[in-house]
Amino acid sequence: MRYSTAERDRSVYVSGRGSTADAPRARARHRSSRPVHPVRAFVRMVLAFAVVAALGIVIVSRIEHVSGNRGLPLSDAAVIREQASEKHLDPALIAGVIYAETKFDPRPSSAGALGLMQILPSTAQYIAHLSGGTAFTTGDLATPKINVAYGSWYLRYLLDHYEGNEMLAVAAYNGGLANVDAWVAKAREAGKTLSVSEIPFPETQAYVQKVMRAQAEYRAVYSRQLGL
């Protein structure tokens, strides 16, 4: 004759066959067959959802970390979003310039440029003068918020100067406003517009290509972090 597991355990305990150590196990198995209380079931469901959500956050963070390891780092995203909003800039453009300048590792350059966007103290003084800033010190450029604010202000200034042409603005950020003005004027005299391939400085030409490529990649990879 076959018994169910619960019946077999109960018969062993009640009849006295078997050791007293069998009793707790028998009672435990018997209790497990009882229906789960609705409140407990709800709590378990909530906890399960919480675990799934936590795992999702970990996975997203891991994906972002892997993206950085593949050569597309990102830091100070909140600062970039804030400055892009204030200066009416594409946050991916700011990120692209930072990538081309420092790859988000703000070590001073051999020329003395500082911070994420590699701003020369003389350029920062000029920006402070144009923007009405009076309390600027060179040491401020080490602070990401101030550095990105100054670099973004200058990008906005260059974009306005070139009527929204991002390529010319980026070229001037690297090659200098006076140089780009001269190249544009020469191209106009020849009846055409300046293209990337016609930028006479190889370094600036490569810089523009790098920024434009990075801008597109940041839009694709970090759209959520940059608020796009």
C-alpha positions as CSV (number, residue, x, y, z in Angstrom):
1,M,0.0,0.0,0.0
2,R,1.4,3.5,-1.0
3,Y,1.2,6.5,1.3
4,S,1.6,10.1,0.4
5,T,4.7,11.7,1.9
6,A,2.6,13.6,4.5
7,E,0.6,10.5,5.5
8,R,3.8,8.4,5.8
9,D,5.5,10.9,8.1
10,R,2.4,11.3,10.2
11,S,2.0,7.5,10.6
12,V,5.6,7.2,11.7
13,Y,5.2,9.9,14.3
14,V,1.8,8.9,15.7
15,S,2.5,5.2,15.8
16,G,5.7,5.7,17.7
17,R,7.8,3.9,15.0
18,G,11.0,5.8,14.3
19,S,13.0,8.3,16.4
20,T,11.6,11.5,18.0
21,A,13.9,13.4,15.5
22,D,11.3,12.4,12.9
23,A,8.6,14.5,14.6
24,P,9.7,18.0,13.7
25,R,10.3,17.0,10.1
26,A,6.9,15.5,9.9
27,R,5.2,18.6,11.2
28,A,7.2,20.8,8.9
29,R,6.2,18.8,5.9
30,H,2.6,18.8,7.0
31,R,2.6,22.6,7.4
32,S,4.1,23.2,3.9
33,S,0.9,21.8,2.4
34,R,-1.2,24.6,3.9
35,P,-2.1,27.6,1.5
36,V,0.1,30.7,1.7
37,H,-1.5,33.7,3.4
38,P,-2.4,36.4,0.8
39,V,-0.4,39.1,2.6
40,R,2.7,36.9,2.6
41,A,2.2,36.1,-1.1
42,F,2.0,39.8,-1.9
43,V,5.2,40.6,0.1
44,R,7.0,37.8,-1.7
45,M,5.9,39.1,-5.0
46,V,7.0,42.7,-4.2
47,L,10.4,41.4,-3.0
48,A,10.8,39.4,-6.3
49,F,10.1,42.5,-8.3
50,A,12.6,44.5,-6.2
51,V,15.3,41.9,-6.9
52,V,14.5,41.9,-10.7
53,A,14.7,45.8,-10.7
54,A,18.0,45.7,-8.8
55,L,19.4,43.2,-11.3
56,G,18.3,45.5,-14.1
57,I,20.2,48.4,-12.6
58,V,23.3,46.3,-12.2
59,I,23.1,45.1,-15.8
60,V,22.7,48.7,-17.2
61,S,25.6,49.9,-15.1
62,R,27.7,47.0,-16.4
63,I,26.8,47.9,-20.0
64,E,27.8,51.5,-19.4
65,H,31.1,50.3,-17.8
66,V,31.8,48.1,-20.7
67,S,31.1,50.9,-23.1
68,G,33.7,53.0,-21.3
69,N,36.2,50.2,-21.4
70,R,35.8,50.1,-25.2
71,G,37.1,53.6,-25.5
72,L,34.1,55.8,-25.0
73,P,34.3,57.1,-21.4
74,L,31.9,59.5,-19.8
75,S,31.9,61.4,-16.5
76,D,30.2,64.5,-15.1
77,A,27.2,63.8,-17.3
78,A,25.0,66.0,-15.0
79,V,27.4,69.0,-15.6
80,I,27.3,68.4,-19.3
81,R,23.5,68.3,-19.4
82,E,23.3,71.4,-17.3
83,Q,25.7,73.4,-19.5
84,A,24.1,72.1,-22.7
85,S,20.7,73.3,-21.5
86,E,22.0,76.7,-20.4
87,K,24.1,77.4,-23.6
88,H,21.6,75.7,-26.0
89,L,24.2,73.2,-27.1
90,D,24.0,69.5,-28.1
91,P,25.3,67.7,-25.0
92,A,26.8,65.1,-27.3
93,L,28.9,67.9,-28.9
94,I,30.3,68.9,-25.6
95,A,31.1,65.3,-24.8
96,G,32.7,64.9,-28.2
97,V,35.0,67.9,-27.6
98,I,35.9,66.6,-24.1
99,Y,36.7,63.2,-25.7
100,A,38.9,64.8,-28.3
101,E,40.7,67.0,-25.8
102,T,41.2,64.7,-22.8
103,K,39.1,61.5,-23.1
104,F,37.7,62.6,-19.7
105,D,41.1,62.4,-18.1
106,P,41.8,66.1,-17.3
107,R,45.6,66.1,-17.1
108,P,47.3,69.4,-18.0
109,S,48.7,69.6,-21.5
110,S,52.2,70.4,-22.4
111,A,50.9,73.8,-23.6
112,G,49.4,74.5,-20.2
113,A,45.8,73.9,-21.1
114,L,43.7,72.7,-18.1
115,G,40.7,70.6,-17.2
116,L,38.3,68.4,-19.1
117,M,38.0,70.8,-22.1
118,Q,41.7,71.8,-22.0
119,I,41.3,75.6,-21.7
120,L,44.3,77.8,-21.6
121,P,44.4,80.3,-18.7
122,S,44.7,83.1,-21.2
123,T,41.6,81.8,-23.1
124,A,39.7,81.5,-19.8
125,Q,40.6,85.1,-18.9
126,Y,39.3,86.2,-22.4
127,I,36.1,84.2,-21.8
128,A,35.7,85.7,-18.4
129,H,36.1,89.2,-19.9
130,L,33.6,88.5,-22.6
131,S,31.0,86.9,-20.3
132,G,31.3,89.4,-17.6
133,G,33.0,87.1,-15.1
134,T,35.1,89.0,-12.5
135,A,36.1,86.4,-9.9
136,F,37.9,83.9,-12.2
137,T,41.2,82.4,-11.1
138,T,43.3,79.8,-13.0
139,G,42.8,77.2,-10.3
140,D,39.0,77.3,-11.1
141,L,39.7,75.4,-14.4
142,A,40.4,72.2,-12.4
143,T,36.8,72.1,-11.3
144,P,34.7,70.2,-13.8
145,K,31.6,72.4,-13.5
146,I,33.6,75.6,-14.1
147,N,35.8,74.1,-16.8
148,V,32.8,72.7,-18.7
149,A,30.9,76.0,-18.2
150,Y,33.8,78.0,-19.8
151,G,34.4,75.5,-22.6
152,S,30.6,75.4,-23.4
153,W,30.4,79.2,-23.3
154,Y,33.2,79.4,-25.8
155,L,31.6,76.7,-28.0
156,R,28.3,78.7,-28.0
157,Y,30.3,81.9,-28.9
158,L,32.0,80.1,-31.8
159,L,28.7,78.6,-33.0
160,D,27.1,82.1,-33.0
161,H,30.1,83.5,-34.9
162,Y,29.7,80.9,-37.6
163,E,25.9,81.0,-37.7
164,G,25.5,77.5,-36.2
165,N,28.1,75.7,-38.3
166,E,29.4,73.0,-35.9
167,M,32.3,72.0,-38.1
168,L,33.7,75.6,-38.2
169,A,33.1,76.1,-34.5
170,V,35.0,72.9,-33.6
171,A,37.8,73.8,-36.0
172,A,38.1,77.2,-34.3
173,Y,38.1,75.6,-30.9
174,N,41.3,73.8,-31.9
175,G,42.9,75.9,-34.6
176,G,41.9,79.4,-33.4
177,L,39.2,81.8,-34.5
178,A,41.5,84.0,-36.6
179,N,42.8,81.1,-38.6
180,V,39.4,79.6,-39.3
181,D,38.1,83.1,-40.4
182,A,41.0,83.3,-42.8
183,W,40.3,79.8,-44.2
184,V,36.6,80.6,-44.6
185,A,37.4,83.9,-46.4
186,K,39.8,82.2,-48.8
187,A,37.2,79.5,-49.6
188,R,34.6,82.2,-50.3
189,E,36.9,84.0,-52.6
190,A,37.1,80.8,-54.6
191,G,33.3,80.6,-54.7
192,K,32.9,77.7,-52.2
193,T,32.5,76.9,-48.6
194,L,35.2,75.5,-46.4
195,S,35.0,71.7,-46.0
196,V,36.8,69.4,-43.5
197,S,39.1,68.1,-46.3
198,E,40.3,71.6,-47.1
199,I,41.3,72.6,-43.6
200,P,45.0,73.4,-44.1
201,F,46.2,72.3,-40.6
202,P,46.4,68.5,-40.5
203,E,46.0,68.5,-36.7
204,T,42.8,70.6,-36.8
205,Q,41.4,68.5,-39.7
206,A,42.0,65.4,-37.7
207,Y,40.5,67.1,-34.6
208,V,37.3,68.0,-36.3
209,Q,36.9,64.5,-37.7
210,K,37.5,63.1,-34.2
211,V,34.9,65.4,-32.5
212,M,32.2,64.8,-35.1
213,R,32.7,61.0,-34.9
214,A,32.7,61.1,-31.1
215,Q,29.5,63.3,-31.1
216,A,27.6,60.7,-33.1
217,E,28.9,57.9,-30.9
218,Y,27.9,59.7,-27.7
219,R,24.5,60.3,-29.0
220,A,24.1,56.6,-29.8
221,V,25.7,55.1,-26.6
222,Y,24.9,57.6,-23.9
223,S,21.6,59.2,-25.0
224,R,20.0,58.6,-21.6
225,Q,22.9,59.9,-19.6
226,L,23.1,63.0,-21.7
227,G,19.4,63.7,-21.7
228,L,18.9,63.2,-25.4
